[in-house]
């Protein structure tokens, strides 16, 4: 939500998001970031990881950027990508989400990580509803099953987002949602 906020768009020349996940593939992360920072051509797909990292660095150099690296599972992933982000002292930011405190400490040993709380049922339902329906209303026959689905996600935002992605692609009937 903050990523597309007008103040975020206004304050950063470049915004890029990559989901790292448990199975880390440097190439996938580099390509995901490059898709947001530059025009990706067939030529770019033929490059090796070192060349992709150099392209990413050059595309960020001199610009104020916001990079989100979502769901990093190990310190090696951070070690592989951190040199791609130039430090031009221009208020650029790299935001990392992780489940592991040792990863957070590796990213910035001088900072206390922000620990997220699980969502309560009301906020779980709001997130699910927003991801599936946007600003439109949920049909009344889907509210109870939708809240049940939200509850089964146990307050985990990533689980809610994944489920919402699935629900947004299927027919919006109670039979399909069950």
C-alpha positions in Angstrom: 0.0 0.0 0.0 2.8 2.5 0.9 4.7 1.5 -2.2 2.1 3.1 -4.6 1.2 6.0 -2.3 1.6 9.3 -4.0 4.1 10.6 -1.5 6.3 7.5 -2.1 6.0 8.0 -5.9 6.9 11.7 -5.5 9.9 11.1 -3.2 11.7 8.4 -5.2 12.8 8.5 -8.8 12.8 4.7 -8.9 10.8 2.1 -7.0 11.4 -1.6 -7.4 10.1 -4.7 -5.6 11.4 -8.2 -5.7 10.1 -11.2 -3.7 13.1 -13.2 -2.7 11.5 -16.2 -1.0 13.0 -19.3 0.6 14.4 -20.6 -2.7 16.7 -17.7 -3.6 17.7 -17.3 -7.2 19.9 -14.2 -7.7 19.0 -14.0 -11.4 15.2 -13.8 -10.7 15.7 -11.1 -8.1 18.0 -9.0 -10.4 15.6 -9.3 -13.3 12.6 -8.4 -11.1 14.4 -5.2 -10.0 15.6 -4.4 -13.4 12.1 -4.6 -14.8 11.2 -1.7 -12.5 14.3 0.4 -13.2 15.0 0.1 -16.9 13.5 -1.2 -20.2 14.2 -4.9 -20.2 15.1 -6.3 -23.7 15.9 -9.7 -24.9 19.5 -8.8 -24.7 19.3 -8.3 -20.9 17.9 -11.9 -20.6 21.0 -13.2 -22.3 23.3 -11.6 -19.7 24.9 -13.4 -16.8 24.3 -12.5 -13.2 27.4 -10.3 -12.9 26.3 -8.2 -15.9 22.8 -8.0 -14.6 24.1 -6.7 -11.2 26.2 -4.1 -13.0 23.1 -3.0 -15.1 21.1 -2.7 -11.9 23.8 -0.6 -10.2 24.0 1.7 -13.2 20.3 2.1 -13.4 20.1 3.2 -9.8 23.3 5.3 -9.7 22.6 9.0 -9.0 18.8 8.4 -8.4 16.9 8.4 -5.2 15.4 4.8 -5.1 13.2 2.7 -2.9 13.9 -1.0 -3.2 11.8 -3.6 -1.4 13.3 -7.0 -1.0 10.4 -9.1 0.3 10.8 -12.3 2.3 14.5 -12.9 2.5 15.3 -16.2 4.2 19.1 -16.1 4.6 22.0 -13.8 4.9 23.6 -15.1 1.7 20.8 -13.6 -0.4 21.4 -10.2 1.1 25.2 -10.5 0.6 24.5 -11.3 -3.1 22.4 -8.2 -3.8 23.6 -5.5 -1.4 26.4 -4.3 -3.7 23.9 -3.6 -6.4 22.6 -0.6 -4.5 24.8 2.5 -4.8 25.2 4.7 -1.7 24.9 8.2 -3.0 23.8 9.6 0.3 20.6 10.9 -1.3 18.0 9.4 1.0 17.6 6.2 -1.0 16.2 3.3 0.9 16.2 -0.5 0.8 13.4 -2.1 2.8 13.8 -5.8 3.7 11.2 -8.1 5.0 12.3 -11.3 6.7 11.0 -13.8 9.2 14.5 -14.3 10.7 16.2 -11.9 13.1 19.7 -12.9 12.0 18.9 -11.7 8.5 17.5 -8.4 9.8 20.7 -7.9 11.9 22.9 -8.8 8.9 21.1 -6.1 6.8 21.6 -3.4 9.3 23.5 -4.4 12.5 23.1 -0.8 13.9 19.3 -0.8 13.8 16.6 -2.6 15.7 14.3 -4.4 13.3 10.6 -3.6 13.3 8.8 -6.7 14.5 5.4 -7.1 12.9 2.4 -8.2 14.8 -0.1 -10.7 13.3 -3.3 -9.1 12.0 -6.5 -9.5 14.0 -9.5 -10.9 12.3 -10.9 -7.4 11.3 -7.7 -6.3 9.7 -7.2 -9.7 8.1 -10.6 -9.4 6.5 -9.9 -5.8 5.4 -6.7 -6.9 3.7 -8.4 -9.9 2.0 -11.3 -7.8 0.9 -9.1 -5.0 -0.4 -6.9 -7.4 -2.4 -9.9 -9.2 -4.0 -12.5 -6.4 -4.4 -10.5 -3.2 -4.2 -12.9 -0.4 -3.4 -16.0 -2.4 -4.5 -18.2 -4.1 -2.0 -18.0 -7.8 -1.3 -21.2 -9.7 -2.2 -23.2 -10.5 0.9 -23.1 -14.2 0.2 -19.3 -14.2 0.3 -18.8 -12.2 3.5 -19.0 -15.1 5.9 -16.9 -17.5 3.9 -14.4 -14.7 3.2 -14.1 -14.0 6.9 -13.6 -17.7 7.6 -10.8 -17.8 4.9 -9.2 -14.7 6.5 -9.4 -16.4 10.0 -7.7 -19.5 8.6 -4.7 -17.4 7.4 -4.0 -16.9 11.2 -3.1 -13.2 10.8 -0.2 -13.7 8.4 -0.3 -11.0 5.8 1.6 -13.0 3.2 -0.8 -15.9 3.5 -3.7 -13.5 3.1 -2.2 -11.9 0.0 -1.5 -15.3 -1.6 -5.0 -16.5 -0.9 -6.5 -13.2 -2.1 -4.5 -13.7 -5.4 -6.1 -17.1 -5.8 -9.6 -15.8 -4.9 -9.4 -12.9 -7.3 -8.8 -15.4 -10.2 -11.8 -17.7 -9.6 -15.5 -17.1 -9.9 -17.0 -15.2 -7.0 -19.5 -17.7 -5.7 -19.6 -19.3 -2.3 -19.2 -22.8 -3.9 -16.0 -21.8 -5.6 -14.7 -20.0 -2.4 -15.4 -23.1 -0.3 
